[in-house]
Amino acid sequence: MEVLRRSSVFAAEVMEVFDRSPTDKELVSQAKALCRDYINSRLIQAGVSWSKPEYNTPVPGGKLAEVSTILLRLGDELEYIRPNVYRNIARQLNISLHSESVVSDAFLAVAAQIFTAGITWGKVVSLYAVAAGLAVDCVRHAQPAMVHTIVDCLGEFVRKTLVTWLKRRGGWADITKCVVNTDPSLRSHWLVAAVCSFGHFLKAIFFVLLPER
């Protein structure tokens, strides 16, 4: 069962753009590569039984690999603060995982709500944690093909909502500043804010996704 695909040529191209100002398309490609890596990490962490994936992964030792490592590190902290928030996403949203449109609509609705009050790296980490949590649910419920849907949806959301913000910061590498000379208590503060905002709108999203009566 192939869940994710690998392309060494693609990975190399994604790496090269860190040496110059990335284009919108490149930022989206990087976002999806990071998402695949994040999801794969969480599937392994969850001990989900599935065939070993072939996927676009950051090249070891490269800048995108560093970004991926930091994204996962911040995700670990975020999920540690509220371990139940980013698990059983489908059950919390009360959605079926058998419909691509339902999964897409639910993920995009959650993504939009996360960034309603602005964009921060804490919220970006939260977005990836939601994507990974939902992906774990899909694989556990024998819907591994939905992982592609989630990755594509995240990429589309980044294209429409986050690209301009990312370009102002020079790209994905800006997230590395979150763990350089940063007081852990301060970092935890903005991570808590991301968790709290996600927790508050879960109920709101539930009502948004209810079928019309």
Secondary structure, DSSP 8 states (H G I E B T S, - for coil): ---S---HHHHHHHHHGGGS---HHHHHHHHHHHHHHHHHHHHHHHT------------TTSHHHHHHHHHHHHHHHHHHHSTTTTSSHHHHHT--SS-HHHHHHHHHHHHHHHTTT---HHHHHHHHHHHHHHHHHHHHTT-TTHHHHHHHHHHHHIIIIIHHHHHHTTSGGGGGGGGSS--HHHHHHHHHHHHHHHHHHHHHHHHHHS---
